[in-house]
Amino acid sequence: MTLSHAQLLDSLAANIAQFRAAVDGSLAVPIPFLGEWTVRDLTIHLGRVFGMASTAVQEASEEFGGMDHLASPPDGDDALLAWFDDRAMSVLDTLRSADPDARAWTFAGVQTAAFWIRRQAHETLVHRWDAEAAIGPTSPIDHALAADAIDEYAAVSLRFSSSRPDRSFPAGSLHLHATDGPGEWMFATAEDGSVTVTQEHGKGDAAVRGSAGDLAVWIRNRPVNPANLEVFGDAAVAAAWQAVSP
């Protein structure tokens, strides 16, 4: 369920605002499901990602020449949040003014600004959820956005990751079924070890049912409330597919 560029940019802006509201005053809070990270580490990570996306689109090249996004942020809570705000504003302005079909370096094959519009919308959505989950209740995720987030995960994050170049996929198949609107996905591993993801109704070795929002963060290896999901078939297969996420 691919969203328009305008819808993705609106989502990006909204999730930046929600992220910012969540992290304010909470930078020292740990995020146990992200290893040793705190909310501060997550804020730095997302700010750096914004810098990378902005640079890639601004350079309009199939090669990535800028590394300024890796620079250390300033010390102090107020300075860090100001640094984050600057980068958030920059990525929004850059992506809003970009021609989606313009050339831009990416890490996943498709070399256009449109890649970054969609990638930033979903990365920010997931990290907004991370921050909220660490601090308190999480906000709902729009069904259409969540369904597109699963599609984008299948197309990009599942296949391209510098942190997991040796990724292997489970032998059993997994079926995801959204319960709050359209959306079904079948994840399977081919004989050559590659992954296939199709949008179809079917019977996998394992199945997970829940809202598209819960499925979108669950498949990215986030700790969704078990009461919000139904797991059928081989639970070990479901857990293996969840663990694939970087």
C-alpha positions, 0 to 999 in steps of 0.5 A: 500500500504505497503512499504518495510522497506528500503523505510520506512527508506529512507523516515524517513531519508528524513523527518528528514532532511526536519524537521530539515531544517524547524525548524532551526531558527524557534523554537519560532513559534507557531503551532495553530493547536497543541494547545499551542505548538510551534515549540520548543515543537514539536522538543522536542516531536519528539526527545523524540519519537525517544528516545523511539523507539531507546530504545524499539528496543535496549532493544529487549524485550516485556517489556519497561524498559527505560524512559530516552527518557522523560528526559528534553532537554538542554536549548538554541536553539543550544543545543536543536537542537544538542540534537535532531540531536543526537536522530535522528541519533540514531534512524536511526542507530538503525532501519537501523541495526535492524532485522525487525522481532526482538522482541521489545516492542510496544504499539500496539500489534505487538511486533517487530522492524518492527513496529517502522520502520513504525511508525517512518517513518509516525510520522516523516512525519506528524510532518515534515508537522506540522513544515512546515505548521506552518512556511510556505509552506508544501513540497509534500508528495509522493503518495505511502508514503501517502497511506501507512500513511493512512493504518498505521493510520487505523491500529495503531493510530486510535486504540491505543493511551494513550492520548485517551483511551476513544475514541469513533467513529462516527456513520456515515461512511466515504469514503476517495478517493485519486485522485492522484493514487490508494487508497480508504478507508471506515471507519465505526463503528460496532454495538459494537462500534469498528472501521472497515477500509476497502480498497474499493470503496463505498458510505459512509455517507460522502466522502472526495476526495483529494491527498493521501498526503492531506488525510493522514494529514487531517485524522490526524486532520490537517488543510489542505487547503479546496481548496485541498479537495472535501467533499460530503455527510454529512460534520458533519460526515466527521468532526467527523472522522477527530476529532477522531485523537489524 
